Each structure stands twice: as C-alpha cells, then as structure tokens.
Amino acid sequence: MLLAVAGLDADALTDRTRRLASGDWSSFSPSERAAFFFARELSLDPALIDDADVEELIAHFGTERALDVVWWSARCHYMTRVADAFQIPLERENVFQPPPDEPEDPK
C-alpha cells in the first residue's frame, strides 16, 4: 500500500516486491539496502538493533531521514502484527488514491 501511495504503478510495484522477496537486493542502491537490512533485522529480532545499526542508517540518510526509517519500519511492523492478530484483511485498493471522476448526470 505504501509503495502505491508513493507513486509506483502496478508494474513497478510488482517488480519491486519481486526483487525484495528474492533476497537478492544487489539491484537496489546502498541506501535502500541499508534500510531493508534494518527493517528485516527489526522484524526478525528487534532486541538485536544496536547503535551500529542506527549509525549505518545515519551514514546513508542523515539523522532526520534515519529517524524516518526507524519510525516507519517500527510502525509498519506494529500495524502488520495488529492486523495479523485480529485477522484484518488488507485493502484491495489504494485507499489514498482519488476516486474516479463521477459520470455527468445526463439530465
């Protein structure tokens, strides 16, 4: 959903998720890889996150954007776990996309 909100079309979204799921992240930039590795570690074992992980993000993104990566990763993991716990289905459509134009009233 967030990738669609960020402006990726269906083909780009499919391509990106396929590359992410493959585990071969070499086609991504070093900054993207740093963010993915952080998010993966946060997901698998948050207690393992240490100062070195945060410093790696700061080296790639600067302090403020590194905080964005930490915050969004934590928020998304939390929301996924809440949705899984309550078995809440994902939306099928991008709820942030503007609705299609209403057809004109033929009157």
N, C-alpha and C positions, 0 to 999 in steps of 0.2 A: 504494500500500500504506500509506504513512504517513498519508494522509488518512483511509483507512478505520480505521486504528488510532486516529486522533484522534477517531473517533466519527461521521464522516459516513456516512449511509446511502447506498444505491446512487443514489437520485435526486439527493441533494445532491452526491455525488461526480461524477456525470455533468454536472450544472450547473456546478460549479466548474471542471472540466477544460475544458469547452466555452468558458467565459468566459476562462480562461487562454490557451487555444490561439487565440482570436480576435485577440489582440493589443490589444484594447480593454479596458484594465484600469480604466476610469473607475468601474466599479461597486464596486471594492474600496476599502477605506479607504486613507488616505495611508500608514499604516504598512505595510499589506500591499503596496502598490505599491512602496515603498522596498525591501522585502525581495525582491520579484520582480525589480526592476531590478538589484539587487545580484547575485542568483543568475544572472540572464541574462548580465550582464557577466562574472561569474566563469566561466560556461560557455563563452562565446564567446572571451574573451581574458583569462585570469587576470592576465597581466602589466599590464593596464590598471587593475587595482584599486589605488587610492591612498588617502591619508589622508582625502580628501574623501568617498570612498565610505563609509568606516568612520564618519566623523563624522556622515554622514547617517543611518546606522543608529542611532548613539548618540542622535541627536536624537529619533528615533521610539521607541526601545526602552529607552534607558538602557544603561549599559556592559555589564552582565551579560547581558541579553537580546540585545544586539547581538552579543556573542560567540557566543551560541547560534545566531543566524542565520548568522554566518560559518562556524562549525564544522559545522552541519548541511548547509549548502549545499556546502561542500567535501567532506564525507563522502558525500553523495548523488551528487555528480558523480563522485567517485572510484569508488564502488560501481557506478554505471552504466557507466563506462568499463571496469572489470574484467569485469563481466557481458557487455558487448558484445564485448570482446576474446576471451573464452573461449566466447562464444555460449551463455551460461547463460540458460535461459528464466525469465521471471518466474513466481512462484507464481500459480496461478489463484484461490486463495482466500486470505483473510486468515489467515495462519498464527498470528496472535496472538489470534484470536477463540476463545473457549472452545468445545470440541466440543459438539455437540448432546447432550442428555440420552440416556443409554443406555436402550433399552427394558427394561422389567422382565422378568425371567426368569419365564415362565408356569408354572413348576413349583409 
